Every structure is written in C-alpha cells, then in structure tokens.
Amino acid sequence: MVSEILLDDWIKDVKKRTSGILSKRPKRPFRAVDSRSPEESDALAYSVMLTWNNALESGALKEEQDGSYRICTQKKMS
C-alpha cells in the first residue's frame, strides 16, 4: 500500500519528532576546521543534487502541478 504525504507535512512531522534532539549541542568542537572547504561544499551540493534526482526518478518524490513536491512512501503490509 502506498501512502502519499505532502512535503510540508513531512517537514513539520520531522521537526516535531526531532525538536528535542536538535537543541542539544556538543560540549566541545568535533572538527578542527570551522567551515567547509570549497571542495567539501561542491561534493555536498553534488550529492544532494544526485539524491534529489534519484528520488524523482524512483517515484519517492513527485512534483505537483503547483510546483510543490510530495513524498511518496511505501508501507509493507504484515
């Protein structure tokens, strides 16, 4: 069975579930460098672009007529 969720609803749900986690900050820095290098930024942008395109191709994301996107999930029936 496939259920469809609006992207905005999914974002709100994730923020609600992770609200306590995101407010916790490490007590000490875990990286020696404060910001990403240009190579790291390019690699991150490229991986995000590939993930987005793969989600569109696989049907995990569907574009609506108004330009918004909908997340499609598949639940296994037990």
LINZIKA-V16492 format. One record per pair of residues at least 24 apart in sequence whose ideal C-beta (glycine too) atoms are under 8 Angstrom apart, sorted by sequence separation. I is the first residue (numbers start at 1). GAP is how many residues later the second one is. D is the distance in Angstrom with one decimal. If there is no record, write none. Layout:
BEGIN
i=I gap=GAP d=D
i=I gap=GAP d=D
END
This chain:
BEGIN
i=7 gap=54 d=7.9
i=4 gap=58 d=7.6
i=8 gap=60 d=7.6
i=7 gap=61 d=6.3
i=10 gap=61 d=5.0
i=6 gap=62 d=7.3
i=7 gap=62 d=4.8
i=7 gap=63 d=6.1
i=6 gap=64 d=5.6
i=7 gap=64 d=5.8
i=5 gap=65 d=6.8
i=6 gap=65 d=7.7
i=4 gap=66 d=5.6
i=5 gap=66 d=4.9
i=4 gap=67 d=7.5
i=5 gap=67 d=7.6
i=4 gap=68 d=5.2
i=5 gap=68 d=6.6
i=3 gap=69 d=7.7
i=4 gap=69 d=7.8
i=2 gap=70 d=6.1
i=3 gap=70 d=5.8
i=2 gap=71 d=7.3
i=3 gap=71 d=7.9
i=2 gap=72 d=5.2
i=3 gap=72 d=6.2
i=1 gap=73 d=7.5
i=2 gap=73 d=7.8
i=1 gap=74 d=5.7
i=1 gap=76 d=6.0
END
